Amino acid sequence: MATKNSKAKTKKKKADPAVTEASMALVNSQIKEGKFSQIYILTGDERFLIQTYMHRLVNAICPDALKAGANNMNFSRYQGDNVDVQAIASDIQTLPFLSPQRLTLVEGSGLLGGANEILEKALKSMPEENVVIFVESSVLKTTKLYKTIMEKGSFLEFTKPKEADIQNFIVRSLYSSVNGTTGEKITFQIENGVPELFRSLVGNDLATLQTEAEKVKSYCFEKKTITKEDISQLITKP
């Protein structure tokens, strides 16, 4: 069952890390409770977090829908700025089949950058069992479409993290791993200075940091310790 959330302010604000924290907390809370907004807007300049939380929402609402070769009749995905608005509207109005919910995912469409009567009408009267996720770089908050969305939805903004947040992200990324065969969770002992060296070699991009952290953990999996020497051997500064 979908739940309503408070409206996002239409006034444009400067990037604020607290907004990102609130967005992550909302998604985590809804997934834990199994109660979701009917409509989501995911936007911001931190693509890694947007993709991470988009996947978390999709997997919670419609498990395995994003897996390669998946054929889920209760999931529709539209990508790019040439999407068929009528088809999206039709999917939004379609009731789920033998499932408690139906999910429509729209990415990079540009549809929220202005007025759109077809989409607005579909969202106003969508079945309460349905969920729509918009992943968009541009959102105009002064339209009737945006107002309609926020009557039923959640505005999630993900901005570039602060210095301390990047450091914490590195530590969390290096701290643990899961054995793909046994499912056992492994925690690593991290030598002092590793996070700082790791960041100096990799940079601030969260997606790259995550990828390089996985490489380091795979290399150090057996010894369960990550040293500065390991980092220096595995990572070359671009």
PyMOL commands that set and color helices and strands:
alter all, ss='L'
color gray80, all
select helices_A, chain A and resi 17-33+47-61+85-93+111-113+117-124+144-152+163-175+194-202+206-219+228-234
alter helices_A, ss='H'
color red, helices_A
select strands_A, chain A and resi 2-3+36-37+39-44+75-79+102-107+130-135+153-158+176-178+185-187+189-190+225-226
alter strands_A, ss='S'
color yellow, strands_A
deselect
rebuild
show_as cartoon
